Amino acid sequence: MFWNCTNCPSTHKFTGLGGDGATYYLCKHFFGNQAIGRWIICELEVKVKILSGLVEDENLDYVSDVKNLNTDIDFVLISGTLQYTSDPFTVLKEIFQLTPKYILILKTPYWENLHD
């Protein structure tokens, strides 16, 4: 998956659901600024306010709602956060509406239940 992304123009945008930017900095370290482009993290509003004031990186932004992503998104990374949202299926629908080229879901528990 990252092989494809590292060969994209730097204008491509990636988003992650939750987090402080650690994955962004890890990817930036391994693939470089040119390969990563812009990275947007969707997080709780209180964390967005704190992190936006602490982080000074022109390629890293924070939003508090998936609906606030009014830009083309190429890659969505959901890692260990979807299960903590109030309505995971609605969040997934909102993400699919962004029509990203890739969606990677990691560290997310799944089970078959009629009332998930």
Stockholm file with secondary structure:
# STOCKHOLM 1.0

chainA/1-116         MFWNCTNCPSTHKFTGLGGDGATYYLCKHFFGNQAIGRWIICELEVKVKILSGLVEDENLDYVSDVKNLNTDIDFVLISGTLQYTSDPFTVLKEIFQLTPKYILILKTPYWENLHD
#=GR chainA/1-116 SS CHHHHHTSCTTCEEEEESCSSHHHHHHHHHHCHHHHCEEEEECCHHHHHHHHHHCCCTTEEEESCGGGCCSCCSEEEEESCGGGSSCHHHHHHHHHHTCCSEEEEESCCCCCCTTC
#=GC SS_cons         CHHHHHTSCTTCEEEEESCSSHHHHHHHHHHCHHHHCEEEEECCHHHHHHHHHHCCCTTEEEESCGGGCCSCCSEEEEESCGGGSSCHHHHHHHHHHTCCSEEEEESCCCCCCTTC
//
